Amino acid sequence: MFMRLESSTIVPTERTVAFDYDGERVSALEGETIAAALAAAGRAGRDIYRHTRTGNRRGLYCGMGSCYECLVSVDGRQGQRACMTKVADGMSVFAQDSEHARASGLTPLASEPVAAAPREIVIDLLVVGAGPAGLAAACAARSRGASVIVIDDRSMAGGQFFKQIAPSHRCERQPDRQFEQGAALIRRVRSMGVAIVPDAMVWGVFGPHEIGVIATGEALLYRPRQLMLTPGAYEYTAPFPSWTLPGVTTTGGAQTLARAYRVAPGERIVIAGNGPLNLQLAVELQAGGVNVVAVLESAPRPGLAQWRPVLSALREAPGLIADGLAYLAKLRAARVPVLWDARVIAAEGHPRVERITYVRGSGTATLDCDTLCVGYGFAPATDIARALGCDHSFVDRNVGYLTTDIDADGRTSVPGVLAAGDGTRIGG
């Protein structure tokens, strides 16, 4: 049975609601997403979402609204993302079936705006993205007298790095430094009089001074004097056979369940890929009472042969290296295997993942699991910047990606448009 994570500092609010999923009644905590509620419900198949045209099923994958794999219909509205949509008492949810959707005709993707014409808002600075970079930019601009609004498509500020506890839970005290730093930054932004607008979907970018948004059912047209883009980044993985099986998720998607909603994505979890985020997730899940079968790290074990990349990493991000060493020590103390130079090459199972195959050195081996979390790094989110015509550069790293070009002051090639954060340079 899937489970809610154990914690002495974070407890459920115990305000419960109930909704129907594929005709079955599901109990949930008020303030959590459909995806979190289904993962916590713990019945096989309940965290399996849309049907593809070929009859296959999909599960929770990115957990941040980017991949659209967890599509469901909610009260007749098709195309809703289970990882982004909060539960409500009495709602009717169905796994989205492409055949059924075509047969039933077009259905609304969102509620009708409350007014026919959008409400226009003139502002000195509009910040798109409420992660660390966006919040810091808002503070800097507001401290110099600018009027500032921050918008984000998620329901909570903080972004991926500073993701906060959902309203379904409360903190007796901040459980770690990362939570505390994020909460402090959000409090500072709000205390300065900056409005943070959640659940804000940018649907039209007509120019630097004309941004169309729908936020909680209201149509808005922002006319900022300056536009700051801080969209952050998204995870990518290296595809392998059956990587789309339900139960295969990104590391960040699993961490959102764990950190924001205090839900484990499974009972027997393998974490694979590269980087300290995988180690952090393993530590947090193990501390919450979950069986972490193994961590597969694609990099070789650090040693004298790798002194150049190790030295470079120490110069670039000494804090991350220190965190990584601390995570490794905790995993070693908990007897969680960390397998170096190991990469997943296949997954198998029905209806969700049951086993993975990995290669290590010249041999292959298998591990039984019900969840595989995969993370090989990040790629900048540059869609708005590219739509505006900002110059970009190709970075030949991992699978390659584009970054938005900026000068020393954060100005892009388009007048009136600034950018900062992981959209301009992956820093972690």
N, C-alpha and C positions, 0 to 999 in steps of 0.2 A: 504494500500500500504506500502511495506517495504520502508525503508528510509536510507538516509545517515545521520550520526549523526551531530548535530549542535555543533560548536566550534568556539570560538573567536581566538584561537591560532593555529588551524590546518585547512588548507584550501586545496581544490583540486587543482592540477596543471592545470586541464582543458585540458590536452592533451588527446583527445578521440580517441578510435578505435572502430571498429564494427566487430562482429563475428556472426556466425550462431549457434544456439543451437536448436537441433531437428527441423531444418528447419525454425526457426524464427530468425529474425535479432535482436541482442542485442547490445546496446551501452554500452561502458565501458570506464573506465579511464585507460590509459596506465600505466602499472606497477602493476595493481591489478590482483589477481588470478581469475580463472574462477568462483570459488565458491563465491568470494566477488562480482564479477560483476553480477552474477545471483541473489544473495540476494538483491543487490541494485536495480535490474531491477524491482522487486516488483510485478510480475504477478504470480498468483497462479500456482503452479506446476513447475515453472521455476527453483526452487532450489531442484528439485527431480531428483536423479541421477539413479544409475544402477537398472536394473530389475534382480530379483533373479530367480532361476530356477523354483520356485513355483509361479512366477508371481507377487510377492510383489515388492514394490519399497523401495529404501533407500535414505536417505538424508545426508547432511553434519553432521558428528558426532564428531570425535576427532579434526578436523581442523589442525592437525599437521603431517599428512601423515602416521599414525600408523595403522589405522583401515581398510583402503581400502574400506570404504562404499561409497565414493563419486566417484567411478570409472566412467570414460567417455572415449569415443574414440575421439582422436584429429587428424584430417587430416589422418584418416585411422589407426592410432596407437591405439591399444586397451590397457586397463589397466592403463590409465593415471589418476592421482589423481587430482580432481578439486581443492582441497585445496592447492595444491603445484604448479600447472601449471599456468604460467602467460598467460594472454590473448595476442593475437597478431592480428593485423588487417587482416581480411579476413579468419581467421581460421574457420574450420568446425568442430563443436563439436556435439556429439550425446551421450545421456544416454546409458551406456553400457548394452546391452541385451545379457545374457548368451546364449540363444538359437541362436540368430543371429551370435554371435561370433563363436559358434561351427560350424554353417552352412557355414560361410565364410572362415573357415580354419584359420591357424596361421597367425598372423600379427605381425609386429615388435612392441616391447615394448618401444624401444628407437631408436634414430637415429644411423646410423652406425658411429663408431669411425672414426676420420679423418685419422688415420694411422692404418695399420694392426697390428703392434707391439706396445705395450704400451710404453710410454715414462717413463724411470726410473728416479727417483729423490732420491738422497741420502741426508739425512737431520739428524741433531743431534736429533731433537724432532719432532714427528708428534703428534698433538693434535686432537683427534676426538671428535668434539662437541664445538661449538662456543658460549656456554652459559657463565654465570658468572664464573663458575669454570674453564672452558677451557681457557677463556680469561685471567683470573688471573694467571693460570699456565704458559701461553705463556709469559706474562710480566715477571714473576719471572725467567724463563729460559733464556729469551733474555737478561735480565739485567746482567746475569752472563756469557754472551758471546756465548751462544748456538745459532745455527741456528734453526729457528722454523717455522713450517707451521701449520696453523689451518684449518681443513676442517669441513664442515657442510652440511647436506643434504638440508637445507633450503636456500632461496635466500638472507636472511639477517642475520647478526650476532646478538647476544644478547640472543638467547634461548627463552624459555617461559617467564622467569621472566623479562628480559630486552628487550623484543620484541620492535622493533623500528617501526616508521612510514614508510609505504611502499612508493616506488617512485611515487605512484599515488597522494601523498599529500606532502605538505611542512609545516614545523613548522614556524610560525612567532616568537614563543619562545617556549621553552620546557614547556609542560603543567603541568608536575608534577615532583617530585623528582625522581621517578622510571625511567622515560624517561631520565632525565638529567644524572643520575648516569650511566645508560647503554651507552648513547652516549659518555660520557666522557671516559669510559673504552675502548670502541671501538676505539676512537680517539687515546688513549694512546698506544694501541696495534699496530695500524698502524704506529704511529709516531716512534715506536721503530724498524720499519723495518720488522715486522712480516707479512707474507702474509696470508690473510684470503681467502680461496677458497670456494665459495658458490656453491650450487646445486651439491654437491659432494656425490655420492652414493657409499658407500663401498659395493662391491659385492663379494669380496674374502678376507678372512683373513687366509693366508697360514702359518703364524707364526708372532711373534712379530716384525720381521724385513722385512716383505713382505706383503704389504697391497695393494690389487687391488681396484682401484677407477675409476669410470667414472664421469667426471666433465665437464658439458656443451659440451657433445659430444666427449670429448677427453679421451682416455684410458690412465690411469696413473698407475704406479707401484711404490709406495713409499717404500723406504728402510731406515727406521729410525733407529738410534742407540738406541733410547728409544721411547717407545710408551706410550702416556698419553691418557687414556680413560675418557672422561667427557661427557657421553651421556645424562645425566639428567634423567628425569622420564617421565612417561605418566600417564594420569588419568585413573581411573577405576570407574565404577559405579556398583551399586547393581541391577541386572536385575529384571524387573517387567513386567507384561503383556503389550505387545505392546511397549516395550522400543525401538524397532527398527523402529518405525514410523518416516517418515520424519518430521522434526520439533523438534525432541528430539535430543539434542546435549550436548556435555560436556561443562562445564563451561569454560574450557580453549579454546575450539573451538569457543565459542561465544565471548570470550574476544579477541581472535586473530582478528576476524572480526571487533570488536569495536576499539581496540587500534591500530592495524596495518593498517587497511583499512577503518576505520571510517564508518562502515556499521552496522546497527542494524540487528540481525538475525530474527526479527519479529516485530509485532506491539504490541501484548499483551503477555508479557513474565512472566513466573513463573520460579523462580530459586530455586533449591532444593538441599539438601545434607548437607555437614558439612564443616565448616572452613571459614577463612576470605576471601578467593578468591571469594566465592559466594557473600559476602557482597560488596567487591570491584567492582565486575561486576555490581551489582545492582545499586551502586552509579554512576558508569560511564555511564550506559545506561540511568538512570533517568536524569542525567545532560545533556545528549545528546538529550533529548526530547522524550524518549521512555516511554511507559506505562508499568511499572513494576507492575504486578498485586499483587505479594506477594513474599516473601522469606520464604521458608520452611527450618528451621534449625533442623536437627535431634537430636542435643544435647538438654538437658534440659536447661531452663533459668538459667544462673549463679546465684548462691546464696550461703548461708551459708552451705547448704547440699553438695555443690560441692567444698568445700574449698581446698581439697587435689589436684584434677586435675587442679584447677585454680592456686594454688600456684606452681605446677609443671610447668605449661605453662609459668608463669611469670619468672621462673628461666631459662627455656629453650629458650624462644623467647619473651623477653619483648617488642621488637619493633613490633612484629606481634600483640600482645595483644593491644598495644596502637593504632595501625592502626585499629584493629577490633572495638575498642570503638569509634574511630572517624567515622568509616563507619556507625555504629549503630546510632550515633547522627545525621548524615546527612540523613539517611533514615527516622528517626523519624521526622525530620524537614520537609521532603518532603511528609510525611504521607504515606510512603510505609509500608504495614504491614509486620512485621517479626514474624512468627509463630514458637515458640519454641516447641521442642519435637514433630515435625511433619515430616512424611516420606511419599514420594510418593509410592503408591502401584499399580497404573495402569494408563495407558494412553489410549485414544480412539480418533478416528477420521478417516476421509477419504477425500482426499488422504494423508493429513498430520494430525498431532495432533490437536484436537479441544478442548479437555477437559482432566483434570487429576483428579484422586481420591487420596486423602491422608488420612492417619490415624493420629489422634492426641489424645493422651490419650486413652480413651475407645471408641471413636466415629470416624466416617469417614465423609468426606465432599468432595465436588468437586469444581473445579475452571475452568472457561472457559479461554482458551489461544490458541495462535497459535504457540507458541514456549515454550519448556520446556528445561531449562539448568540444567544439573545434574552434581554434583561433590562431591564425597565422599572421596577425597584424591588422593594420588599418589603411584605408584609403580616404583621402579628403572628400568631403561632400562639396562639390563645386557647381551644382546644377544652376543655382540662381546667378552666380558670378558669370558662368558661361552664357546664360540667357541674356545677360546685360552686355555681353561682348567684351568682358575683361580679358586681358592677356593671361595666358597660362603657360606653364612649363612642364615638360614631361620628366618625371623622375624614374630612372631605370633602377628600381629597387623592388625586390620580390616580383610580383607580376607586372609592376609598372603602374603609375598613376599620374594624374595631373594635379598641380598645385596652382593656386591663384597667385599671380605675381604682385608683389607690393614693394613700396620703397621703405626707407627707414622709419617713416611716420605712419605706415599702414595704408597709404594711398594706392589704389589700383590704377590701371591705365584709363579707366573711365572717370571723368570728373564727377565729384559728389559721391563716389562709392569707395568705402574703406573696407578692409578685411583684416581679420586677425585669427589666431588660434590654429587648430589642426587643419582648417581648410587651406591654410597657406604653408604649413609645414608640420609634418607629423613629428610630435615631440616626445612620444612615449611608446 
